[in-house]
Amino acid sequence: MSDEVAGAMAAPDVKPKSISRAKKWSDEIENLYRFQQAGYRDEIEYKQVKHVEMVDRWPETGFVKKLQRRNNTFYYYDRQRECEDKEVHKVKVYAY
């Protein structure tokens, strides 16, 4: 995790400075896809809203395993990639 992300996580109610769209799949894009499906910008916003320190991840892949939506229902994700190539361009990448 970069110092910039760590600093952003420590600051309450931090807002992103810019946004771009994903062009190519990666592990980072996969996890962003999962957070955005659950209704959050990214891990930073999830931790701020849900007041959690850790996010459940699959140990084999590091992908997000489970997220709690704002309405308190849960999303469960597979160990393997779920963001298909045709969905990659929909993922928003935020810069802080």
C-alpha distances in whole Angstrom, upper triangle without the diagonal:
4,7,8,7,7,10,11,11,13,15,18,19,17,18,17,18,19,19,20,20,19,21,20,19,15,13,11,15,16,14,14,18,18,17,19,22,22,22,19,17,14,11,12,15,16,15,17,20,20,19,17,14,13,14,16,15,17,17,18,16,13,15,15,18,20,20,22,24,25,28,27,28,25,24,24,22,23,21,22,21,23,22,25,25,27,25,22,23,23,20,19,15,15,14,13
4,5,5,6,9,10,11,13,15,18,19,16,17,15,16,17,18,19,20,19,21,21,20,17,15,13,16,18,16,16,20,20,19,21,24,24,24,20,18,15,13,13,16,17,16,18,21,22,20,19,16,16,17,20,19,21,20,22,19,16,18,18,22,23,22,25,26,27,30,29,30,28,27,27,25,26,24,25,23,25,24,27,26,29,26,23,24,24,20,19,15,14,12,11
4,5,5,6,8,10,11,12,16,17,15,16,15,16,18,19,20,22,22,24,24,23,21,19,16,19,21,19,19,22,23,21,23,26,25,25,21,19,16,15,13,17,18,17,17,21,22,20,19,16,17,19,22,21,24,23,25,23,20,21,21,24,25,24,26,27,27,31,30,32,30,29,29,28,29,27,28,27,28,27,30,30,32,29,26,27,27,23,21,17,15,13,11
4,6,5,6,9,10,11,14,15,12,13,12,12,14,16,17,20,20,22,22,22,20,19,16,18,20,18,17,21,21,19,21,24,24,23,19,16,14,13,11,14,17,16,16,19,21,19,19,17,18,19,22,22,24,24,26,24,20,21,21,24,25,23,25,26,26,29,29,30,29,28,28,27,29,28,28,26,27,26,29,28,30,27,24,24,24,21,18,15,12,9,7
4,5,5,6,9,10,13,13,11,12,11,12,14,15,17,18,18,21,21,20,18,16,13,15,17,15,14,18,18,16,17,21,20,20,16,13,11,10,8,11,13,12,13,16,17,16,16,14,14,15,18,18,21,21,23,21,17,18,17,21,21,20,21,22,22,26,26,27,25,24,25,24,25,24,25,24,24,23,26,26,28,25,22,23,22,18,16,13,11,9,7
4,5,5,6,9,12,14,12,14,14,15,17,18,20,22,22,24,24,23,20,18,15,18,20,17,16,20,20,18,20,23,22,21,18,16,13,11,9,12,14,12,13,16,17,15,14,12,13,15,18,18,21,21,23,21,18,19,18,21,21,20,22,23,23,27,26,27,25,25,25,25,26,25,26,25,26,25,29,29,31,28,25,26,25,21,19,16,14,13,11
4,5,5,6,10,12,10,12,12,14,16,18,21,23,23,26,26,26,23,21,18,21,22,20,19,22,22,20,21,25,24,22,19,17,15,13,10,13,15,13,13,17,18,16,16,14,16,17,21,22,25,25,27,25,21,22,21,24,24,22,23,24,24,28,27,29,28,27,28,28,30,29,30,28,29,28,31,31,33,30,27,27,27,23,20,17,15,12,9
4,5,5,8,9,6,9,9,11,14,15,18,20,21,24,25,24,22,20,17,19,21,18,16,20,20,17,18,22,20,19,15,13,12,11,7,10,12,11,10,14,16,14,15,14,15,16,20,21,24,25,27,24,21,21,20,23,22,20,21,21,21,25,24,26,25,25,26,26,28,27,28,27,27,26,29,29,30,27,25,25,24,20,17,15,12,10,7
4,6,7,9,8,10,11,14,16,17,20,22,22,25,25,24,22,20,17,18,20,16,15,19,18,15,17,20,19,18,14,13,11,9,5,8,10,8,8,11,13,11,11,10,12,13,17,18,21,22,25,23,19,19,17,20,19,17,18,19,19,22,22,24,22,22,23,23,26,25,27,26,26,25,28,29,30,27,25,25,24,20,18,16,13,13,10
4,6,9,9,12,14,16,19,20,23,25,25,29,29,28,25,23,20,22,23,20,19,23,22,19,21,24,22,21,17,16,14,12,9,11,13,10,9,13,14,11,12,11,13,16,19,21,24,25,27,26,22,22,21,23,22,20,21,21,21,24,24,26,25,25,26,27,29,28,30,29,29,29,32,33,34,31,29,29,28,24,22,19,17,15,12
4,6,6,10,12,14,17,19,22,24,25,29,29,29,27,25,22,23,25,21,20,23,23,19,21,24,22,20,17,16,15,13,10,11,13,11,9,13,15,13,14,14,16,18,22,23,27,28,30,28,24,24,23,25,24,21,21,22,20,24,24,26,26,26,28,28,31,31,32,31,31,29,33,33,34,31,29,29,27,24,21,19,16,15,11
4,6,9,12,15,18,19,23,25,26,30,30,30,28,26,23,24,25,22,20,23,22,19,20,23,21,19,15,15,15,13,10,10,12,10,7,10,12,11,13,13,16,18,22,24,27,28,31,29,25,25,23,25,23,20,20,20,18,21,21,24,24,25,27,28,31,31,32,31,30,29,33,34,34,31,29,29,27,24,21,20,16,16,13
4,6,10,13,15,17,20,22,24,28,29,28,27,25,22,23,24,21,19,21,21,17,18,21,19,16,13,12,13,13,9,8,11,10,7,9,12,12,14,15,18,18,22,24,28,29,32,29,26,25,22,25,23,20,19,18,16,20,20,23,23,24,26,27,30,30,32,30,29,28,31,32,32,28,27,27,24,21,19,18,14,14,12
4,7,9,12,14,18,20,21,25,26,26,25,24,20,21,22,20,17,20,20,17,17,21,19,17,13,12,12,12,8,8,12,11,9,11,14,14,16,16,18,19,22,24,27,28,31,28,25,24,22,25,23,20,20,20,18,22,22,25,24,24,27,27,30,30,31,29,28,27,30,30,30,27,25,25,23,20,17,15,12,11,8
4,7,9,11,14,17,19,23,24,24,24,23,19,19,21,19,16,19,20,16,16,19,19,16,13,10,11,13,10,9,13,13,11,13,16,16,18,19,20,20,24,25,28,30,31,28,25,24,22,25,24,21,21,20,18,22,23,25,25,24,27,27,29,30,30,28,27,25,28,28,28,25,23,22,20,18,14,13,9,9,7
4,6,7,11,14,16,19,21,21,21,20,17,17,19,17,14,17,18,15,15,18,18,16,13,9,10,12,10,10,14,15,13,15,18,19,20,20,21,20,24,24,27,29,30,27,24,22,21,24,24,21,22,20,20,23,24,26,25,24,26,26,28,29,28,26,25,23,25,25,25,22,20,19,18,15,11,10,6,6,5
4,7,11,14,16,19,21,22,22,22,19,18,21,20,17,19,21,19,18,21,22,19,16,13,14,16,13,14,17,18,17,19,22,22,23,23,24,24,27,27,30,31,32,29,26,25,24,28,27,25,25,24,23,27,28,30,29,28,30,29,31,31,31,28,28,25,27,26,27,24,21,20,19,17,13,11,7,6,5
4,7,11,13,16,18,20,20,21,17,16,19,19,15,17,20,18,16,20,21,18,16,12,13,16,15,15,18,20,19,20,23,24,25,25,25,24,27,27,29,31,32,28,26,24,24,27,27,24,25,24,24,27,28,29,29,27,29,28,30,30,29,26,25,22,24,23,23,21,18,16,16,14,10,8,6,5,7
4,7,10,13,15,17,17,18,15,13,17,16,13,14,17,15,13,17,18,16,14,10,12,15,14,14,17,19,19,20,23,24,24,25,24,23,25,25,27,29,30,26,24,22,22,25,25,22,24,22,22,26,27,27,26,25,26,25,27,27,26,23,22,19,21,20,20,17,15,13,12,10,7,6,5,6,9
4,7,9,12,14,15,17,14,12,15,16,12,13,17,16,14,17,19,17,16,12,13,16,17,17,19,21,22,22,25,26,26,26,26,24,26,25,27,29,29,25,23,21,21,25,25,23,25,23,24,27,28,28,27,25,26,24,26,26,25,21,21,17,18,17,17,15,12,10,10,9,6,5,7,8,12
4,6,9,11,13,15,13,10,13,14,11,11,15,15,13,15,18,17,15,12,13,17,18,18,19,22,23,23,25,27,27,27,26,23,25,24,25,27,27,23,22,20,20,23,24,22,24,23,24,27,28,27,26,23,24,22,23,24,22,19,18,14,15,13,13,11,8,6,7,6,5,6,9,11,15
4,6,7,9,12,10,7,10,12,10,10,14,14,13,15,18,17,16,13,13,16,18,18,20,22,23,24,25,27,26,26,25,22,23,22,23,25,24,20,19,17,18,21,22,21,24,23,24,27,28,27,25,22,23,20,21,21,19,15,15,11,12,11,11,10,6,5,7,6,6,6,10,12,16
4,7,10,13,12,9,12,15,13,13,16,17,16,18,21,21,20,17,17,20,21,22,23,26,27,28,29,31,30,29,28,25,26,24,24,26,25,21,21,19,20,24,25,24,27,26,28,30,31,30,28,25,25,22,22,22,20,16,16,12,12,9,11,10,7,6,9,9,10,10,13,15,19
4,7,10,10,8,10,13,13,12,16,17,16,18,21,21,20,18,17,19,22,23,23,26,27,28,29,31,29,29,26,24,24,22,22,23,22,18,18,17,19,22,24,23,26,26,28,31,31,30,27,24,24,20,20,20,17,13,14,11,10,8,10,10,7,8,11,10,12,12,15,17,20
4,7,8,6,7,10,11,10,13,15,15,16,19,20,19,17,16,17,20,21,21,24,26,26,27,29,27,26,24,21,21,18,18,20,18,15,15,13,15,18,20,21,24,24,26,29,29,27,24,21,20,17,16,16,13,10,11,8,8,7,10,9,6,9,11,10,12,12,15,17,21
4,5,5,6,9,10,10,13,14,15,16,19,20,19,17,15,16,18,20,20,22,24,25,25,27,25,24,21,19,19,16,16,17,16,12,12,11,13,16,19,20,23,23,26,29,28,27,24,21,20,16,16,14,12,10,11,10,11,10,14,12,9,12,14,11,13,12,15,17,19
4,5,5,6,9,10,11,13,14,16,17,19,17,16,13,13,16,18,18,19,22,23,23,24,22,20,18,15,15,12,12,13,12,9,8,7,10,13,16,17,20,21,24,27,26,25,21,18,17,14,13,12,10,9,11,10,12,13,16,14,12,15,15,12,14,13,15,17,19
4,5,5,6,9,10,11,12,14,16,17,15,13,10,11,13,15,15,17,19,20,21,22,20,19,16,14,15,13,14,15,15,11,10,9,10,14,16,16,19,20,22,25,24,24,21,18,18,15,15,14,13,11,13,11,14,14,16,14,11,14,14,11,11,9,12,13,15
4,5,5,6,9,10,10,12,14,15,14,12,10,12,14,16,16,18,20,21,21,23,21,21,19,16,17,15,16,18,17,13,12,10,11,15,16,16,19,19,21,24,24,23,20,17,17,14,15,15,13,10,11,8,11,11,13,10,8,10,10,7,9,8,11,13,16
4,6,5,6,9,10,11,13,15,14,13,11,12,15,16,15,18,20,21,20,22,20,20,18,14,14,12,13,15,14,11,10,7,9,11,13,14,17,17,20,23,22,21,18,15,14,11,11,11,10,7,7,6,9,11,13,10,8,12,11,9,11,11,14,17,19
4,5,5,6,9,10,11,13,11,11,8,8,12,13,12,14,17,17,17,19,17,16,14,11,11,10,11,14,14,11,9,6,6,9,11,11,14,15,18,20,19,19,16,13,13,10,12,11,11,9,10,9,13,14,16,13,11,14,13,10,11,11,13,15,17
4,5,5,6,9,10,11,9,7,6,8,11,11,11,13,16,16,16,18,17,17,15,13,14,13,15,17,18,14,12,10,9,12,13,12,15,14,16,19,19,19,16,14,14,13,15,15,14,12,11,10,13,14,15,12,10,12,10,7,8,8,10,12,15
4,6,5,6,9,10,10,9,9,11,14,14,13,16,18,18,18,20,19,20,18,15,15,14,15,18,18,15,14,10,10,12,13,12,14,14,16,19,19,18,15,12,13,11,13,14,13,10,9,7,10,12,12,9,8,10,8,6,8,10,12,15,18
4,5,5,6,9,9,10,9,10,13,13,11,14,17,16,16,18,17,18,15,12,12,11,13,16,17,14,12,9,7,9,9,8,11,11,14,16,16,14,12,9,9,8,10,12,12,10,8,8,12,14,15,11,11,14,12,9,11,12,14,18,19
4,5,5,7,5,7,5,7,10,9,8,11,13,12,12,15,14,15,14,10,12,12,15,18,19,16,14,11,8,11,10,7,10,9,12,14,14,14,12,10,11,11,14,15,15,14,12,11,15,17,18,14,13,15,13,10,10,11,12,15,17
4,5,5,5,6,7,9,12,10,10,13,15,14,15,17,17,19,17,14,16,16,18,21,22,19,17,14,12,14,13,10,12,10,12,15,15,15,13,11,13,13,16,17,17,15,13,11,14,16,16,12,12,13,10,8,8,10,11,15,17
4,5,7,9,10,12,15,13,12,15,17,15,16,19,18,20,18,15,16,16,17,21,22,19,17,14,12,13,12,10,11,9,12,13,14,13,11,9,11,11,14,16,16,14,11,10,13,15,15,11,12,14,11,9,11,14,15,19,21
4,6,9,10,11,13,11,9,13,14,12,12,16,15,18,16,13,14,15,17,20,22,19,17,14,11,12,10,7,7,5,8,10,10,9,8,7,10,11,14,17,17,16,13,13,17,19,19,15,16,17,14,12,13,15,16,19,21
4,7,9,11,13,10,9,13,13,11,12,15,16,18,18,15,16,18,20,23,25,22,20,17,14,15,13,10,9,7,7,10,11,11,11,10,14,14,18,20,21,19,16,15,18,20,20,16,16,17,13,12,12,14,14,18,19
4,6,8,9,6,6,10,10,9,10,13,14,16,15,13,15,16,19,22,24,21,18,16,13,15,13,10,10,8,9,12,13,14,13,12,15,15,19,20,21,19,17,16,19,21,20,17,16,17,14,11,11,12,11,15,15
4,7,8,6,8,11,11,11,13,15,16,17,16,14,17,17,20,23,24,21,18,16,14,17,16,13,14,12,12,16,17,17,17,15,17,17,20,21,21,19,17,16,19,20,20,16,15,15,12,10,8,8,8,11,12
4,5,6,6,9,10,11,12,14,13,14,13,11,14,14,17,20,21,18,15,13,11,14,14,11,13,13,13,17,17,18,16,15,16,16,18,19,19,17,16,15,18,19,20,16,15,16,14,10,9,8,8,10,11
4,6,5,6,9,10,10,11,10,10,10,8,11,12,15,17,19,17,13,12,10,13,12,10,12,13,14,17,17,17,15,14,16,15,18,18,19,18,17,17,20,22,23,19,18,19,17,14,13,11,11,12,12
4,5,5,6,9,10,10,10,10,11,11,14,15,19,20,22,20,16,15,13,16,15,13,14,14,15,18,18,19,18,18,19,19,21,22,23,21,21,20,23,24,25,22,20,21,19,16,14,12,10,11,10
4,5,5,6,8,10,11,12,13,12,15,17,20,22,24,22,19,17,15,17,15,12,12,12,11,15,15,17,16,16,18,19,22,23,24,22,21,20,24,25,25,21,20,21,18,15,13,13,11,12,12
4,5,5,6,8,8,10,10,9,12,14,17,20,22,20,17,15,12,14,12,9,9,9,9,13,12,14,13,13,15,16,19,20,21,20,19,19,23,24,25,21,20,21,19,16,15,15,13,15,15
4,6,5,5,5,7,8,8,12,14,18,19,22,21,17,16,13,15,13,11,11,12,12,15,14,16,15,16,17,18,21,21,23,22,22,22,26,27,28,24,23,24,22,19,18,17,15,16,15
4,6,5,7,9,11,12,15,18,22,23,26,24,21,20,17,18,16,13,13,13,12,15,15,17,17,18,20,21,24,25,26,26,25,24,28,29,30,26,25,26,23,20,18,18,15,16,14
4,6,8,11,13,13,16,18,22,24,27,25,22,20,17,18,15,12,10,10,8,12,11,14,15,16,18,20,23,25,26,25,24,24,27,29,29,25,25,26,23,20,19,19,17,18,17
4,6,9,10,10,13,16,20,22,25,23,20,19,15,16,13,10,8,9,8,11,10,12,12,14,16,18,22,23,25,25,23,24,27,29,30,26,26,27,24,21,20,20,19,21,20
4,7,9,11,14,17,21,22,25,24,21,20,17,18,15,13,11,13,12,15,13,16,16,17,19,21,24,24,27,27,26,26,30,32,33,29,28,29,27,24,22,22,20,21,19
4,6,7,10,13,17,19,22,21,17,17,14,15,13,11,11,13,13,16,14,16,15,16,17,18,21,22,24,24,24,24,28,30,31,28,27,29,26,23,22,22,20,21,20
4,7,10,13,16,17,20,20,16,16,14,15,14,13,13,16,17,19,17,19,17,18,18,19,22,21,24,24,24,25,29,31,32,29,27,29,27,24,23,21,20,21,19
4,7,9,12,13,17,16,12,13,11,11,11,11,12,15,17,19,17,18,15,16,16,16,18,18,20,21,21,22,26,28,30,26,25,27,26,22,22,21,20,21,20
4,6,10,12,15,14,10,10,7,8,8,8,10,13,15,17,15,15,13,12,12,12,15,14,17,17,18,19,22,25,26,23,22,24,23,19,19,19,19,20,20
4,7,9,12,12,9,9,6,5,6,7,10,14,16,18,15,15,12,11,10,10,12,12,15,16,16,18,22,24,26,23,22,25,23,21,21,21,21,23,23
4,6,9,8,5,5,4,5,7,10,13,16,19,21,18,18,14,12,10,9,10,9,12,13,14,16,19,22,24,21,20,23,22,19,21,20,21,23,23
4,6,6,5,6,6,6,9,12,16,19,22,23,21,20,16,14,11,9,8,6,9,11,13,16,19,21,24,21,21,24,23,21,22,22,23,25,26
4,6,5,8,9,9,13,16,19,22,25,27,24,23,19,18,15,13,12,9,12,14,16,19,21,24,26,24,23,27,26,23,25,24,25,26,27
4,6,8,11,11,15,18,21,24,27,29,26,25,21,19,16,13,11,8,9,12,15,17,20,22,25,23,22,26,26,23,25,24,26,27,28
4,5,9,10,14,16,20,22,25,27,25,24,20,18,15,12,10,7,7,9,12,14,16,18,21,20,18,22,22,19,21,20,22,24,25
4,7,8,12,14,18,20,23,25,23,22,19,16,14,12,11,8,10,11,13,15,18,19,22,20,18,22,21,18,20,18,20,21,22
4,6,9,11,15,17,20,22,21,19,16,13,11,8,8,7,8,8,10,11,15,17,19,17,16,19,18,15,17,17,18,20,22
4,6,8,11,13,17,19,17,16,12,10,9,7,9,8,10,10,11,12,16,18,20,17,16,19,18,15,17,16,18,20,21
4,7,11,13,17,18,16,14,10,8,6,5,7,7,10,11,11,14,17,20,22,19,19,22,21,18,20,20,21,24,25
4,7,10,13,14,12,10,7,6,5,6,9,11,13,14,13,15,19,22,23,20,20,23,21,18,20,20,21,24,24
4,6,10,11,9,9,6,5,7,9,12,14,16,16,14,16,19,22,23,19,20,22,19,17,18,19,19,22,22
4,7,8,6,6,4,6,9,12,15,17,19,19,18,19,22,25,25,22,22,24,21,19,20,21,21,23,23
4,5,5,5,6,7,11,13,17,19,21,20,18,18,22,24,24,20,21,23,19,18,18,20,20,23,23
4,5,7,9,11,15,17,21,23,25,24,21,21,25,27,26,23,23,24,21,19,19,20,20,23,23
4,6,9,11,15,18,21,24,26,25,23,23,26,29,28,24,26,26,23,22,22,24,23,26,26
4,6,10,13,16,20,22,24,24,22,23,26,29,29,25,26,28,24,23,23,25,24,27,27
4,7,10,13,17,20,22,22,19,21,24,27,27,23,25,26,23,22,23,24,25,28,28
4,6,10,13,16,18,19,16,18,21,25,25,21,23,25,22,20,21,23,24,27,27
4,7,10,13,15,15,13,14,18,21,21,18,19,21,19,17,19,21,22,25,26
4,7,10,12,13,11,14,17,20,21,18,19,22,20,19,21,22,23,26,27
4,7,8,9,8,11,14,17,18,16,17,20,18,17,19,20,22,25,26
4,5,7,7,11,13,17,18,16,17,21,20,18,21,22,24,27,28
4,7,9,12,14,17,19,18,18,22,21,19,22,22,24,26,28
4,6,9,11,14,16,15,15,19,19,18,20,21,24,26,28
4,6,8,10,13,12,11,15,16,14,17,18,21,23,26
4,6,10,11,9,10,14,13,13,16,17,20,23,26
4,7,8,6,6,10,10,9,13,14,18,21,23
4,5,5,7,10,11,11,15,16,20,23,26
4,5,5,8,10,11,14,16,20,22,26
4,6,7,8,11,14,16,20,23,26
4,6,6,7,11,14,17,20,23
4,5,6,9,11,14,17,21
4,6,8,10,14,17,20
4,6,10,13,16,19
4,7,10,13,16
4,6,10,13
4,7,10
4,7
4
